[in-house]
Amino acid sequence: MSKSYLDEIAEQPAAIRGLGLLITPAMTAAVEAIRARIDAGEVRHIILTGMGGSLFSAYGTSLRLSHSLSVPVSLWDSSELIQQAPSVLRPGTLVIAISQSGESIELRRMAELDRGTSVKVAITNTPDNTLSRWADLKLATNVGPEQTVSTKTYTAGLVALYILERLLIGDTGTLAVEIDTLANAIEDLLSTLPGKMEETLAFLGHDMPLSFIGRGASYASAMMAALVTAEAAKASTQAFSGGQFRHGPLELVREGFRSVLFIGGGDATFDLNLKTVSDIARLGGRCLVVAPEHTAAALPHDQIALILPSVVEGLLPVLEILPIQLLMVPMASARGFEPAKFLNGSKVTVIE
């Protein structure tokens, strides 16, 4: 088994704590200047873009910025952006681009194509790469090299985006405490979750397709979980929003159907998610619930669940992905693969 995969998972508490260093007076002033341009009408559209996990990490931020700012916010797959709609890279636009390496081919093409974007922000792991050189403002997570399937770079990217959105919104009073609380929660989970993975694998199995389901910011966890499972365990996966699951994929549910539902931390869709879990069981399928502890009492007493420490809702997806990262070790081994080892691709995608 790849030791580096487990090492990189274990490095996440320290990586998250280090992100507090991004909250400097200079960074705060730079983001406040961007907000002033939004308020003045100079920035009329915000685009968040990336590929793979970098794209998924921006989903929750795109939702929350849509609620909090007065301009439209959209989320773009970078390949579709550069191939189908490059004209949206125009004056009046703020582009927030996320790439762990800063060298993914689609993000490099975007940097080459862009001739008019008003404000450019890059979130990458290192401070010097093609994407960061393109940007007016760069946030480097600096979590160290990552050799295997994304773990610490994904969770660090989520937190960096959360920091950026809170600075943009102008609500930073408890931000440092929230990040420290999150790091402690990750530490706790990494000490308790590994002992539950064999039981979890026995419930889900390793030889049937897995469906991941989530609503709101937890939909990002569903998408990332499907990606990690395909990459690390070479297993067939699908990701659905809770609503889309009702529009057709529900027909998949019968004996042998296996799923994971991220129940989320908000009240708005909790009952809808419980109904989905109930219907999957009624139709003969299995559904593992991943839920924060403040929702645990409302779960059916016989529901199979992995309970997470409670953190601020915007950072919950960081915890939600941890069980999936760890599950890949026994799942890949059961399927006859070395966990998280790339066979057909590479860490940085260079072919468009």
N, C-alpha and C positions, 0 to 999 in steps of 0.2 A: 504493500500500500504506500501511496505517496505521503511521506512524512510531512512534506511542505504544506500539503492541504490542511492537515490537522494543526500544524504550527500557525498557519495563517488565520485559521478560525480562532485559535487561542490568543492571537495578538489583538483581537478586536477591542477589548476593554481599554487597553492603553492607547490604541489608535483613536478611539472616540474621545478619550480624555484630552488628547493632544489637540483636538479640533477647537477647544476653547481658545487656543492661541490665535485663531482667525479673528476674534472679536477685539480688534485694536481700534484706537481712535482714528487712525488713517483709513481703515476699512469702513468704519462707521461713517466717516465724513464722505467717503467716495460713494457709498450707497445712498446716503442722504441727498447727495447731489443728483443722483439718478432719479430719486423720488421727486425732487424739485422739478426736474424736466418733465416727469409724468404729470405732475399737478399743473404745470404751466402749459400743457398741451403740446409740448415738443415731441413727446413719445406718445403715440396713439395706439400702439399694439405691442404686446409682449409675446414672444415665441420662445418656448422651451424645446430643445431638440437634442437628440442623442440616438444611439443604437443599442439594442439589447438591454442589458441591465441598466445602462446609463439612461436610456429612455424611460424605463419603468420607474426608476428612482424619482423622476420628475413629476410623476402623476399626481401625487398628493399635493405637492407644491402648486401645481397648475390649478387644482381645485380651490385651494385656500387663497391664492392670489386673485382668482376670479371673484371670490366673495369679498375681498378686502380692498381691491383697487377699482378705479373708475374706468379702466380701459379694458378692451377684450384681451383675453389670455388664451393662447392655443398651444397644443402639444403636437410636435411634428416628428415623425420618423425621419431621420436625416436623409436617408436614401430617397424617400419620396419627396422631401423638400427640394433637394437639388435636381432631381430628375423631372418632377412634375410641376413644381411651383417655385422656381428660383426667383421669380419676380417679387415674391413677398419679402425678399431681403432688400428692403428699400428704406429711404428716409422716413423717419417717424416710427421706426421699429426698434425695440430692445430685444436682442437675441441672447438667450442664456443657453449656452452649449455645454453639454456634459460628455466627457470621454475620459475613461480611466487613464489611458495612455496619452491622449491628445494627438494620436497618430492614426486613428482609424481612418480608412480611406475615404469614407463619406464625409467625415468632419474636415479632412484635408481639402476635399473638393469644395466644400462649402466656403472655406477660408479663401480659396482661389476665386470662387464665383462672386463673392460678396464685394460689391463696389459702392454700396450706399447705405448700409445699416447704420442707424444713428448711434446706438449704444451696443457694445459687444462685451459680454461677460463669459468667461470660461471657467469651468470647474474640472480640474484634472488632478491626478495624483502627484505629479511633479511640476515644479515651477517653470521649466523650460522645455517646451515642445511646440509643435506647429500651431495647435489651437491656442495655447496661452500667448504665443507671439502675435496672433491675430487679434486678441482681445484688448479692450481698453481697461478692463478690470479682471484680474485673475485671482481665483481662489485655489490654492494647492493644498490637498489634504495631507500630503507628505506621510503616508502610512507605510512607506517602504515597498520594496519590490514584491510582486505577487506572481508566482510561477504557474498556478493552476487555475481552476474555475473560480470566478470572482466570489470573494467572501468579504474581506476587510475593505477592499476598494468600493464595493457596492454599499456597504453600510456607512462607510465614511462619506461617500457621495451624498447619501440621503441626509446625513446630518449637516453637511456643508450647504445643501440646498435649503434646509430648514433654517440655518443661520441667516442665509441670504434673504429668505422671505421675511423673517422676523425683522431684520434690519430695514427692509423695504417698507414694511408695514409700520415700523416705528414702535414696536412692542418688544423691548429687550430686557425688561426689568428682571425677569426670572430665568433668562436664557442660560446663564452659566450654571445655575443650580440644576436646570433640566438636563443639561448635558452630563453633569456629574452623576445625577440620579440614574440616567440611562446607562452610563458606564458601569455603575454598581450592579444594575439589574442584569446586564450582560454577563458580568462576572458570576453572579448567582446562578444564572441559567446554565452557563458552561460547566458549572460544578454539579448540576443535578440532571440535566437532560441526557447526557450520554448513557446513563443507566436505564433510560426508558426507551432507547432506540430499538432494541431487539423486540420488545413487546409491541412497539409501534409498527415495526416491519411485519410482524406476525399478523397484525390486524389488517394492514393494507396489502400485504403480499408484495412480491417482486416481479411477477410474470403477467400482470394485467395492466392495461393503460390506466394512468392516473389523471383524474380531473381535479383542477384547483379552482376554487370559487371564492370571490370576495366582492365587496361593495365599497365604494368610496376609496379612501386611501389604501384600504386593504386589497383592492383589486390589483394594485402594484405588487403586493406580495404574491398573489395568485400567478401573475405573469412571470415574476422572477422565479417562483418555485417551479413552474413548468420548464423554464429555461435551464435552471440548475439541474433538474432531474434528467432532462435530455442530455445535457453536457456531461454530467458527472457519473450518471448510472446508465446512460445509453437506453433509457426507457421511454416509451411513447407517452406523451403527455398532452393535455389541453388546458387552457386557462379561459375562464369565463367570468364576466361580471355576474353578480347574482341575478340581475334582470335578464341578461342574455341567456342564462342557463334555462330560464323558463320558456324561451322562444325557440324550441326545437331540441336542444341537447337533453332536456328532461326525458326524451324518448330513449336515451341510452340506458336509463336506469333499470336494472333487473339484477338477478343473482350474478355475482361476478363484477358488478360495477364498484369501483373504488374511487374515493374522493377525499379531498381535504378542503374544509371550509374555514376561512379566516373570518372570524365573527366580528372583528373590529371593536373599537372602543366607544363609539357613539350610540346614542339612543334611537336615532332616526330610523335605522334599518335593522335594529336588533331583532324585532319580532319577525320581520321578513326572512332573516337568516335562519332563525329557529324553525320557521315553517319549511324552509328548504331542507334543513337537516331531517326534519320529521318525515317529509315526503320521500326523501331518498331511502330512509329506513323502511317506510311503508311499502315501497315498490321493490324491496329486496336488495338494495345496494348497501354499501358501507360508507360512512362519512366520519372522518376524524375532524374534530373541531379544535382549532387553535384560538384561545380566548384569553383576554387579560383577566386578572383575578377579580376585579370589581364586578365582572359579569358572571362569575362562576356560580353564584348562588341561584341564578335564574336559569341555568342549564338543567335539562332533565337529569334526574339522579342517575339514570343508567347510561348517560351519554359518554362515549369515549372521548376524552379531551386532554389536550396539553395546555396547562394553565401558565400564563406568563405574568411576571410582576407588572403592576400598573405603572405606566409612565404617561407623560403628556401625549394626547392623541396623535399629534403630528409626528411623534417619534416611535409610535407603536410598530410601524412596519420594520424598523430595525430589529426588534425582538421577534417579530413574526417569522422572519426568514431563518432564524437560528436553528429551529428544529429540522428544517429542510436541509440545511448545510450538514448537520450531523447525521441525518438519516441516510445521506448518500453513501456513507462508509459501509454499513451492513448491506444496503440495497445493491450497490455496485458489486460488492463481493459476492452476494448471492446470485447475481446475474453473470458472474464470471469475468468481471472487468476490474481493473485497478481503479479505485475511486478517483474521480476528477482528472484522470489523465486524458489529454487530447489525443485523438486518433486520426481524425479527418480534417481538423482545423488547427488553429493556433491561437495564442493568447491575444494577439493584435491582428485584426482582420485587415488584410492589405489588398484583397481582390474585391472589386465592387460587384 
